[in-house]
């Protein structure tokens, strides 16, 4: 069985999300801000009649901001019955996985360590596979840190 | 086979639900052949199906009951209490077994024999063998539908999940329609597109209404089980209670029905256990031996009201106060000041019970507080009214659906938020009527109606910004679940809207500020504020404060009975009052926003046109603002002009009706002075019918006006006027029935196919033979004639 991967850029790196977990890729307008929300939640948006919670994937992983990115593209995923839009720096392609997901035997910094599932070999070279649920959950201290 | 079994279980369950009431009715009147027949049919159907599915135990039970009932039907035996109880016990067992079957469990076999034996006539115990299970052959599985009464409506079973999917599809369709409508407005319009688009809009609105109704269920599903509950309870307690049920056909969201099932059951238990006296006590009190419990449901606007009324001993307010004092909930001085209503409301406090003895039925004082909390959780309310010695009335109000709630939208720092209407106690107009604000350290108190309320700035809570202004732009008084009040300052107040609330992500829920989210018509999300959370995050602590405030200013703050009205001065300077419930908000507009045209007075507020009332006297032309109430009946809005708001008062005592029915419902005495009470129904009935109905909601058909000749004056002068009044125009020779026809006086039409003829004359003064005609430039006269004809048509 071949897994499909969504290749995206995030924090200046190419990363992969499991395509099976992604419902669609959309272009986002400016989301409606949610005062008091954890800092990795950019706000709310709507996809037809459903409400999307917009997650700033970069902030969710504590990545430094990359200059010159627009964050217009977002991957839509459902986690525990709620729809989320993961804002990514860019969305490139959908590729086939050429290997199983293998653990990366190196120390990762920032939020990478928390969200990384492992490494998968593709025709474009190895990619870090990220866990959608972990991106949605955001930094561990998220609940405590209000955008005060 | 599995499908068939599932069908059998569902069918049995449905029949069981309706059967409870039948059995009790049958017991009350054993000669009632119809009830007997329907119970017989049930056991017969179950028996037939059991043979088919190879369920010998169910079959034995139903067969035994069927035999006993067949004897009664054939007149071989009388239905007595023993038989009814035995049949009830068997039906209960069948119900349990069906549930077990559904869950795939094995149901304990104990007791089947005993249940069957209980069916035997009391005086011939040995004859129990007549009811020994006789295993019938599978051929008995005749078509069960033959034995059931013809259903009034065809119905099918659908998974709720499928309905929800269709529902969300319909919501998408509405949003897509709105989007398209916006785009159509932006580009040059093409008439050939507008027509079909209007039709599409109409169809979508209809489909949405129909889909909303699929979520609705008759409250009967909740009520059918109650006669049985009452029978069992009163039997257990040695009381006699008669149930009267009314309004079982009221429809309610099916989730809402589930939510109120337990609270309602609890209330009924209480009524029978604590309310209704034993037969001896009732006789001693000069009442009928049999207690009466009345249950009624009715729809009132977008709320459902369920009344539970008993004619029992009522609530002893003094004893509640004593208990509350003993429990340390209130102090004796407070208790002495409380009104009967307030005393009764103590029953909702945790840890109070009025029962002399604790019984197994109602348990300890846990209950009513939980009941109230559960009802309030879904945006409802519970009210209690009791007259000692005469009985108790308990009213539950719940919104029609769980997912649609009425809300007010407020603006803060340019963003809109929604607040549930049920939490809004009042909207305070901060104008010349100075509201006193006091800054105490970092806190603010607002004095509203002689009462100092803690005041929170929404902007500060959401954005952490300290307000620069000492006075907020707008203030609303919000009520928390425990009835405590606080004031919330916002920048703007927007519309009253019905919002379809959707859950929000757990991370946002965790902020404690929001209760949900919703989409506006243009598809952008709005957050619904959690009023309790706002108060908590704002640092409000309420313990006992409400009562402390009351004891400090007892005279002005006691909660009086009666309906709340807004007291104001009309444009003509008269003192008037209008019910708070219909006042959506107060607006201010520039005088040039008022228009007095042919369609009646109108006002432009925020780019929308509203019918305008209260303008029998024109506003002072030199004023730079005109104040308006925005009145709402939940569907339509109309504006009502006024000079100034006086205060909020309670309507006590009766109204003196006016000589002529009209805008004024009657005269009331408020603060010892007369005030005219405005009749909102009359206002809406008059203004909404006359106003041209919006697209997609035109009430009834469009009236038709026949122009009797091709006279150029008729075509170019009159036609637009008639069209503006809502008429469809047809020519002299066109087929079809016209509601009114218009002809020039000099023209002599042979025969006009119309219900009514308006004749126009050229001269301003009527000539000798032109009685009843209208001068053709008497615009007001023409408009009046059109609307009079429309009114006649509509009535």
Interface residues (C-beta under 8 A of the other chain):
Chain A: X32 X33 X34 X35 X36 X37 X38 X41 X44 X45 X46 X48 X49 X50 X51 X53 X80 X81 X82 X84 X136 X137 X138 X142 X143 X146 X148
Chain B: X168 X171 X172 X174 X175 X176 X415 X461 X462 X463 X464 X502 X503 X504 X505 X506 X507 X508 X510 X511 X513 X514 X517 X518 X519 X523 X524 X525 X526 X527
